């Protein structure tokens, strides 16, 4: 069960980082991803990785605050075409 929790946390972090250009709210979701991975690593007693995940969460929150203070709107915008390559 712990491995499933860690896998879902990493997947959320990856997807929110990938989708960040669509909306600034994905930066907030990305900040929660490292927080969930922090919890997973603390439960698994992987303390060096835990410290790195705290740093990732702080970086994401700083980016969110910087984007919020830039005066831009918080509306969802269309993604850049080059960010989503054609898979099939």
Backbone torsions as a table, in degrees:
resi	resn	phi	psi	omega
1	UNK	NA	-37.5	179.1
2	UNK	-65.1	-38.4	178.5
3	UNK	-65.7	-38.8	177.8
4	UNK	-63.4	-42.7	177.8
5	UNK	-60.6	-45.4	178.7
6	UNK	-63.6	-40.2	179.6
7	UNK	-65.7	-41.3	178.9
8	UNK	-66.6	-39.6	179.1
9	UNK	-63.3	-42.8	178.7
10	UNK	-66.6	-39.8	178.9
11	UNK	-63.8	-42.9	178.0
12	UNK	-62.1	-43.2	179.8
13	UNK	-63.5	-42.9	179.7
14	UNK	-64.0	-49.1	-177.7
15	UNK	-64.8	-39.7	179.9
16	UNK	-69.4	-33.4	175.5
17	UNK	-67.3	-39.9	-179.5
18	UNK	-67.2	-36.2	-175.9
19	UNK	-93.0	6.6	-174.9
20	UNK	-57.6	-32.4	-178.3
21	UNK	-70.8	-16.5	-180.0
22	UNK	-77.8	-38.2	-177.8
23	UNK	-156.5	148.1	178.3
24	UNK	-71.2	-17.1	178.3
25	UNK	-67.0	-24.7	177.4
26	UNK	-67.6	-22.9	174.8
27	UNK	-66.4	-39.6	176.9
28	UNK	-65.3	-42.5	176.7
29	UNK	-62.7	-40.0	178.3
30	UNK	-62.6	-35.8	178.5
31	UNK	-67.0	-29.5	177.9
32	UNK	-78.4	-24.6	177.5
33	UNK	-60.3	-53.7	176.6
34	UNK	-61.9	-30.4	177.5
35	UNK	-65.3	-40.5	177.4
36	UNK	-68.7	-38.5	177.8
37	UNK	-68.6	-33.8	173.8
38	UNK	-57.6	-47.8	179.2
39	UNK	-61.6	-44.2	178.3
40	UNK	-59.4	-47.3	-178.2
41	UNK	-67.9	-33.6	176.4
42	UNK	-66.2	-40.7	177.9
43	UNK	-68.5	-32.8	178.7
44	UNK	-86.4	-1.6	179.2
45	UNK	59.8	41.3	174.4
46	UNK	-104.8	75.6	-168.9
47	UNK	-68.1	-36.0	177.9
48	UNK	-61.2	-39.0	178.7
49	UNK	-70.0	-31.4	178.7
50	UNK	-60.3	-42.5	179.2
51	UNK	-63.5	-41.7	179.3
52	UNK	-63.8	-39.0	-179.5
53	UNK	-68.5	-34.1	174.4
54	UNK	-62.5	-42.1	178.4
55	UNK	-63.4	-41.1	177.7
56	UNK	-61.3	-42.5	179.6
57	UNK	-63.5	-40.6	178.2
58	UNK	-65.5	-39.7	177.3
59	UNK	-63.1	-43.5	180.0
60	UNK	-65.0	-40.2	177.8
61	UNK	-66.6	-36.9	177.0
62	UNK	-64.0	-41.2	177.6
63	UNK	-64.4	-38.7	178.7
64	UNK	-63.9	-44.0	179.2
65	UNK	-66.3	-36.9	178.3
66	UNK	-66.0	-41.1	179.1
67	UNK	-69.8	-32.8	179.4
68	UNK	-70.2	-34.5	-178.2
69	UNK	-86.6	-3.7	-178.8
70	UNK	-76.2	-8.6	177.7
71	UNK	86.5	1.1	179.5
72	UNK	-79.9	161.2	-179.0
73	UNK	-78.1	159.8	-179.4
74	UNK	-99.8	25.0	179.9
75	UNK	-82.8	154.3	177.5
76	UNK	-76.0	134.1	178.4
77	UNK	-120.0	164.2	-179.3
78	UNK	-69.0	142.4	-179.6
79	UNK	-72.8	156.5	174.5
80	UNK	-68.9	138.5	-175.3
81	UNK	-62.3	-31.8	-176.4
82	UNK	-76.0	-10.5	-179.9
83	UNK	-81.0	-18.8	-178.9
84	UNK	-120.5	84.3	-178.9
85	UNK	-66.0	154.5	179.1
86	UNK	-72.4	124.9	-174.6
87	UNK	-89.3	-29.4	-177.2
88	UNK	-123.5	NA	NA
